[in-house]
Amino acid sequence: MQRNDFEFKYVAPTAEERKEIESIRNSYTIKDKSSNKLERLRSLDRKVKNIPTMVSLIVGVVGILIFGLGFSMVLEWDLFVWGIVVSIVGLIPIIMAYPLHLKVEKQLKNKHSKEILEISEELLNDENK
């Protein structure tokens, strides 16, 4: 004779499994407009802060490498005059890195300030309602 019993066991997810499930679920949920605005505001803020830093770091590092080449020319290859010339050429980007940072930052602030202010005003007004 055949038994037709049904057996069901429930095992609750662990804390780690629950976190994983929630992260997967959150990636598929539709976010409201205010969270998109906040993400856009954060993105613009990062852009205004990070791009000038990257530009000035690149220019500064290139200047340091050129300056180091000039030092190597003087110390290792006995090219005294050319080494000094190359080192002076390397000093130019080193000196210009910070003013370049300020200029790029100012340009990006001018470019994005209107949108940043609009989004922040909308978010602050939504919060007050």
C-alpha positions in Angstrom: 0.0 0.0 0.0 1.3 3.4 -1.0 1.4 6.3 1.5 0.3 9.8 0.3 1.7 11.8 3.2 2.9 15.2 2.6 5.9 16.5 4.7 7.0 20.1 4.7 10.0 21.6 6.6 10.5 25.3 6.8 14.0 26.6 7.5 14.3 30.4 8.1 17.2 32.1 6.2 20.2 33.0 8.2 21.2 36.6 8.8 23.7 36.5 6.0 21.2 34.9 3.6 18.7 37.6 4.6 21.1 40.4 3.8 21.9 38.8 0.4 18.2 38.4 -0.4 17.5 42.0 0.6 20.4 43.4 -1.5 19.2 41.4 -4.6 15.6 42.6 -4.0 16.7 46.2 -3.6 18.5 46.1 -6.9 15.2 45.3 -8.6 12.9 47.7 -6.8 11.9 50.9 -8.4 13.4 53.8 -6.5 11.3 56.9 -5.8 12.2 60.3 -7.4 13.8 61.7 -4.3 16.4 59.0 -4.1 17.2 59.5 -7.7 17.6 63.2 -7.1 19.8 62.5 -4.1 22.0 60.1 -6.1 22.2 62.7 -8.9 23.2 65.4 -6.3 25.9 63.1 -4.9 27.2 62.3 -8.4 27.5 65.9 -9.3 29.2 66.7 -6.1 31.7 63.9 -6.6 32.4 65.1 -10.1 33.0 68.7 -9.0 35.4 67.5 -6.3 37.2 64.5 -7.9 37.9 65.7 -11.5 40.1 68.7 -10.4 42.0 66.5 -8.0 42.7 63.9 -10.7 43.8 66.5 -13.2 46.1 68.2 -10.8 47.6 64.9 -9.6 48.3 63.8 -13.2 49.9 67.1 -14.1 51.9 67.1 -10.8 53.1 63.6 -11.3 54.2 64.3 -14.9 56.1 67.3 -13.7 57.8 65.3 -10.9 58.8 62.7 -13.5 60.3 65.3 -15.8 62.0 67.0 -12.9 63.5 63.6 -11.8 64.7 63.0 -15.3 66.6 66.3 -15.2 68.2 65.3 -11.9 69.2 62.0 -13.4 70.7 63.7 -16.3 72.8 65.8 -14.0 73.8 63.2 -11.5 74.2 60.0 -13.6 74.8 61.1 -17.1 76.9 64.3 -16.4 74.7 66.4 -18.7 74.8 69.4 -16.3 73.2 72.1 -18.6 70.6 69.9 -20.2 69.7 68.4 -16.8 69.1 71.8 -15.4 67.0 72.8 -18.4 64.9 69.6 -18.1 64.5 70.1 -14.4 63.2 73.6 -14.9 60.8 72.4 -17.5 59.6 69.8 -14.9 59.1 72.5 -12.3 56.5 74.3 -14.5 53.8 71.6 -14.3 54.6 71.1 -10.6 54.0 74.7 -9.9 50.9 74.9 -12.1 49.2 71.8 -10.6 47.4 73.6 -7.7 46.3 76.7 -9.8 45.1 74.2 -12.4 43.1 72.4 -9.7 41.5 75.7 -8.6 40.7 76.7 -12.2 39.1 73.3 -13.1 37.2 73.3 -9.8 35.8 76.8 -10.5 34.8 75.8 -14.0 33.0 72.7 -12.9 31.3 74.6 -10.0 30.0 77.2 -12.5 28.9 74.5 -14.9 27.0 72.4 -12.3 26.0 74.9 -9.7 22.6 75.6 -11.1 21.6 72.0 -11.3 23.1 71.2 -7.8 21.2 74.1 -6.3 17.9 73.2 -8.0 18.1 69.5 -6.9 19.1 70.4 -3.3 16.3 73.0 -3.1 13.8 70.4 -4.4 15.0 67.8 -1.8 14.9 70.3 1.0 11.4 71.4 0.0 10.2 67.8 -0.2 11.6 67.2 3.3 9.7 70.1 4.7 6.3 68.9 3.4 
